[in-house]
Amino acid sequence: MQGTVYKSTGSWYQVKAEDGDFYECRIKGKFRIQGIKSTNPVAVGDKVIFDPEAETEGKTGVIKKILERDNYIIRKSVNLSKQTHIIASNIDQVFLLVTLNNPPTLTTFIDRFLVTAEAYDITAVLLFNKVDTYSIEELAEVKYLAEMYRKAGYECIGISAKKGKNVDKVKEKMKGKTSMISGHSGTGKSTLINAIEPSLDLKTAEISRQHSQGQHTTTFAEMFDLCFDARIIDTPGIKGFGVVDMEREEIGDYFPEFLERKQDCKFHNCLHLEEPKCAIKGALEKGEIAWSRYKSYLQIMEGEDENYRIDQYQK
């Protein structure tokens, strides 16, 4: 039988068959190690072939094969730096929740996430959440950030998941698609999903006042069918985002504002570092490209993975 993985706990996978029935499936030992470098061989969103088991209570099965993925969002595992973790696969778009504070979302984190989405050809939309809680000065900062990312080519929407502001805009963008919601713990992912589909009633938690960090309310990635022909993938909050398997020569292509100016560089293989007559550095000097974006580019080029982590800015 063929089905789609809706939930992964690391050892069991909830698979929705084509007839709409759900099966609790596992994978066989050999399957785990055959050419799979990620910590999770099967990810939410995967299309799989599985065999139902007849002699068990309830509906169970064994996953035999993963069908080819259209795309996926992947990052370096936090504790196992040589291994990777696939967050979800076969996604039409991803919404990244951004909060100015409580907890803070740093531009380095946003940029790494966007670079990964670009690399795997997934549309990314930035949702600036909790706009109902900000002072006039903080709102001005949010508007500045949103304008910066719009100039870079990204859609940005200011929302309040708690008050319902612009939630309809987000719903409209989700129709007929599989969307993933991501961001740090405490940015309001579960609150937003509850606002979009109240019947799901996902658990939410208060922010930890001591560290301005969210509590992990989502432990495993899980996909939900929504009532308006859409699917949403809820993901655990992530602290850091290590980019994976990118050649230095191609990283600039995953910054849209770099890519559109690349042909104006003197050298076709320009890395936008020390080369003369570099169009990207020229645009930087003119204020056409944000310095924070260029700084993120340099960090990724230099292979720096740890110094952007959110907890390092909270000591």
SULQUI-V794222 format. One record per backbone hydrogen bond with DSSP energy under -1.0 kcal/mol. NH is the residue of the N-H (numbers start at 1). CO is the residue of the C=O. Records with the same first field share a line. If there is no record, write none. Layout:
NH = CO  CO
This chain:
3 = 48
4 = 16
5 = 46
6 = 14
7 = 14
8 = 221
9 = 12
13 = 25
14 = 7
15 = 23
16 = 4
17 = 21
18 = 2
20 = 17
23 = 15
24 = 59
25 = 13
26 = 61
35 = 33
39 = 84
45 = 5
46 = 43
48 = 3
49 = 65
50 = 1
51 = 62
53 = 60
61 = 24
62 = 51
63 = 26
64 = 49
65 = 49
67 = 47
73 = 88
75 = 85
76 = 242
77 = 83
83 = 80
85 = 75
87 = 73
89 = 44
90 = 71
92 = 178
93 = 178
94 = 123
95 = 180
96 = 125
97 = 182
98 = 127
105 = 99
110 = 106
111 = 107
112 = 108
113 = 109
114 = 110
115 = 111
116 = 112
117 = 113
118 = 114
119 = 115
120 = 116
121 = 118
122 = 117
125 = 94
126 = 155
127 = 96
128 = 157
129 = 98  127
131 = 159
133 = 130
139 = 135
140 = 136
141 = 137
142 = 138
143 = 139
144 = 140
145 = 141
146 = 142
147 = 143
148 = 144
149 = 145
150 = 146
151 = 147
152 = 148
153 = 150
154 = 149
157 = 126
159 = 128
160 = 165
164 = 160
167 = 164
170 = 166
171 = 167
172 = 168
173 = 169
176 = 229
177 = 174
179 = 231
180 = 93
181 = 233
182 = 95
187 = 184
192 = 188
193 = 189
194 = 190
195 = 191
196 = 192
197 = 193
200 = 197
208 = 213
212 = 208
214 = 185
222 = 234
223 = 6
224 = 232
226 = 230
231 = 177
232 = 224
233 = 179
234 = 222
238 = 183
250 = 247
254 = 251
255 = 252
258 = 255
259 = 255
260 = 256
261 = 258
262 = 258
264 = 261
265 = 262
266 = 277
270 = 267
282 = 278
283 = 279
284 = 280
285 = 281
286 = 282
287 = 284
288 = 283
289 = 283
294 = 290
295 = 291
296 = 292
297 = 293
298 = 294
299 = 295
300 = 296
301 = 297
302 = 298
303 = 300
304 = 299
309 = 306
312 = 309
313 = 310
314 = 311
